[in-house]
Each structure stands twice: as structure tokens, then as C-alpha cells.
Amino acid sequence: MAQLTQIDHRWSLSGDVVIDTVQPLLTASKALPIAADTMVDFAKVNNIDTSTISLILEWKRRAQLENKALTFVNLPANLISLTQLYGVAELIN
């Protein structure tokens, strides 16, 4: 089970961020404010798949619409590899 929590300006993800959990995480995130310096922390994420990239891009779109910036930290190595493979690494960082 994946979870998204917020402490101050840090969103913390935990569990598996995969196709079955991305939609509930996106829904949960809509209740969280994006501050000017919000960080999304992947330190407690166990597994990811390509749907994780879609989630990140959706969060980036929302931040852009709100004129805010999101920073992603502690990205798993396999997520970094996938973003490079799909040519979206520069959009995430």
C-alpha cells in the first residue's frame, strides 16, 4: 500500500508507487497544498513502474498551473533510469 503524507513543505511517499496505487496517490495529493518550496521525497518508496513518471508529470503540471515549483528528492535509481529512457529526466529535475 502506498501512502502520501505531508510534513511542512515536504510530501513523503512510501510503499509501492505502481499502476495500482498511482490514482489513489494522485487523488490524495489534490488535498495537499503546494508551497513555493515543496519537496517530494521518495526515500521510503519500495517499488516503482512507468506509471510513477505519469504521476510526477501530473504533479509538475499542477505546480506549473499554480506558479509553484516542486523538487523531487531521493529518487530511486530505477526511476532515474526510466526518466532518462523516456527522455523526461530534464522535466523532473
C-alpha positions as CSV (number, residue, x, y, z in Angstrom):
1,M,0.0,0.0,0.0
2,A,1.3,3.4,-0.9
3,Q,0.9,6.5,1.2
4,L,1.4,10.2,0.8
5,T,1.9,12.4,3.8
6,Q,2.9,16.0,4.3
7,I,5.1,17.5,6.9
8,D,5.6,21.2,6.5
9,H,6.7,21.6,2.8
10,R,7.7,18.0,2.3
11,W,5.5,15.4,0.7
12,S,6.7,11.9,1.7
13,L,5.8,8.9,-0.4
14,S,6.1,5.4,1.0
15,G,5.3,1.9,-0.3
16,D,4.9,0.9,-3.9
17,V,4.2,3.7,-6.4
18,V,2.9,1.5,-9.2
19,I,0.0,1.4,-11.6
20,D,-2.4,0.2,-8.9
21,T,-1.5,3.0,-6.5
22,V,-0.9,6.0,-8.7
23,Q,-4.5,7.1,-9.0
24,P,-5.2,7.0,-5.2
25,L,-1.9,8.9,-4.6
26,L,-2.9,11.5,-7.2
27,T,-6.3,11.9,-5.5
28,A,-4.7,12.2,-2.1
29,S,-2.3,14.8,-3.4
30,K,-5.1,17.1,-4.5
31,A,-5.9,17.8,-0.9
32,L,-2.3,18.9,-0.2
33,P,-1.1,22.4,-0.8
34,I,2.0,23.0,-2.9
35,A,4.1,25.6,-1.3
36,A,6.8,27.6,-3.1
37,D,9.5,25.2,-1.9
38,T,7.7,21.8,-1.7
39,M,9.8,18.7,-1.9
40,V,8.5,15.3,-2.8
41,D,10.6,12.7,-1.0
42,F,10.9,9.2,-2.5
43,A,13.2,7.8,0.3
44,K,10.6,5.3,1.6
45,V,9.4,4.1,-1.8
46,N,9.8,0.4,-2.3
47,N,8.8,-0.2,-5.9
48,I,8.1,1.9,-8.9
49,D,7.0,1.4,-12.5
50,T,6.4,3.6,-15.5
51,S,3.2,4.9,-14.1
52,T,5.3,6.7,-11.5
53,I,6.6,9.0,-14.2
54,S,3.0,9.9,-15.1
55,L,2.3,10.8,-11.5
56,I,5.4,13.0,-11.3
57,L,4.5,14.8,-14.6
58,E,0.9,15.3,-13.3
59,W,2.3,16.9,-10.2
60,K,4.6,19.1,-12.2
61,R,1.7,20.3,-14.4
62,R,-0.3,21.2,-11.3
63,A,2.6,23.0,-9.8
64,Q,3.1,24.9,-13.0
65,L,-0.6,25.9,-13.1
66,E,-0.3,27.2,-9.5
67,N,3.0,29.0,-10.4
68,K,4.9,26.8,-7.9
69,A,7.9,24.6,-8.2
70,L,8.2,21.0,-7.0
71,T,11.6,19.4,-6.2
72,F,11.9,15.6,-6.2
73,V,14.5,14.1,-3.8
74,N,15.8,10.6,-3.1
75,L,14.6,9.3,-6.5
76,P,15.3,5.5,-6.8
77,A,18.0,4.6,-9.3
78,N,15.5,2.7,-11.5
79,L,13.2,5.7,-11.6
80,I,16.1,7.9,-12.8
81,S,16.9,5.3,-15.4
82,L,13.3,5.3,-16.7
83,T,13.1,9.0,-16.9
84,Q,16.3,9.0,-19.0
85,L,15.0,6.2,-21.2
86,Y,11.8,8.1,-21.9
87,G,13.6,11.4,-22.3
88,V,11.8,13.2,-19.5
89,A,14.6,13.5,-16.9
90,E,15.0,17.2,-17.6
91,L,11.3,17.8,-16.9
92,I,11.6,16.2,-13.4
93,N,14.7,17.9,-12.1
